[in-house]
Amino acid sequence: MTNGPSLEDADGVVLGRIKAQTSEKAKLGLATPMWVSHSRQSLEEDALCHGLAVEVGSTDLNTNNFPVTSTLLRCC
């Protein structure tokens, strides 16, 4: 890793690719690693999808907001 780009450079490239997507994909692409990196424990797929389905200001869980795993992978 000493001869190639730094980890910081790689992060910047990845974030640039995520932000270049459509707004909804970019939003999901940025939210996914945030949930994973801020979790106090390992997240199972279902728990991650539940977290991503939450809408700020809503008291109800809308099951239509659950992302599909393949979509998460494409967005990130």
C-alpha positions as CSV (number, residue, x, y, z in Angstrom):
1,M,0.0,0.0,0.0
2,T,3.0,2.3,0.3
3,N,3.4,2.5,-3.5
4,G,-0.3,3.1,-4.4
5,P,-2.9,5.7,-3.5
6,S,-3.5,6.3,0.2
7,L,-6.5,5.0,2.0
8,E,-7.8,8.6,2.2
9,D,-7.5,8.9,-1.6
10,A,-9.4,5.6,-2.0
11,D,-12.2,6.9,0.3
12,G,-12.5,10.1,-1.7
13,V,-12.8,8.1,-5.0
14,V,-15.5,5.9,-3.5
15,L,-17.5,8.8,-2.0
16,G,-17.2,10.6,-5.4
17,R,-18.7,7.6,-7.2
18,I,-21.5,7.4,-4.6
19,K,-22.3,11.1,-4.9
20,A,-22.4,10.9,-8.7
21,Q,-25.4,8.6,-8.7
22,T,-29.0,9.8,-8.8
23,S,-30.1,11.5,-5.6
24,E,-32.0,8.5,-4.1
25,K,-29.2,6.1,-4.9
26,A,-26.6,8.5,-3.5
27,K,-28.7,9.0,-0.3
28,L,-28.9,5.3,0.2
29,G,-25.2,4.8,-0.8
30,L,-24.1,7.3,1.9
31,A,-26.5,6.2,4.6
32,T,-25.5,2.5,4.4
33,P,-21.8,2.9,5.5
34,M,-22.9,5.5,8.1
35,W,-25.2,3.0,9.7
36,V,-22.5,0.3,9.6
37,S,-19.7,2.5,10.9
38,H,-21.8,4.0,13.7
39,S,-23.3,0.7,14.9
40,R,-22.3,-0.5,18.4
41,Q,-22.5,-4.1,17.2
42,S,-22.3,-6.0,14.0
43,L,-25.4,-5.4,11.9
44,E,-27.3,-8.2,10.3
45,E,-28.8,-7.5,6.9
46,D,-32.3,-7.2,8.3
47,A,-31.2,-4.8,11.0
48,L,-29.4,-2.6,8.5
49,C,-32.5,-2.6,6.2
50,H,-34.7,-1.6,9.2
51,G,-32.4,1.2,10.1
52,L,-32.4,2.5,6.5
53,A,-36.2,2.3,6.3
54,V,-36.7,4.8,9.1
55,E,-37.9,8.2,8.0
56,V,-36.9,11.2,10.1
57,G,-39.9,12.6,11.9
58,S,-42.1,9.5,11.3
59,T,-43.4,7.4,14.1
60,D,-44.5,4.5,11.9
61,L,-42.2,2.1,10.1
62,N,-43.2,2.0,6.4
63,T,-42.3,-1.5,5.1
64,N,-42.2,-0.2,1.6
65,N,-39.0,1.7,2.5
66,F,-37.0,-1.5,3.1
67,P,-34.2,-1.5,0.6
68,V,-33.3,-4.7,-1.3
69,T,-29.8,-6.0,-0.5
70,S,-28.7,-6.0,-4.2
71,T,-29.7,-2.3,-4.4
72,L,-27.6,-1.5,-1.3
73,L,-24.6,-3.2,-2.8
74,R,-25.0,-1.4,-6.1
75,C,-25.4,2.0,-4.4
76,C,-22.4,1.6,-2.2
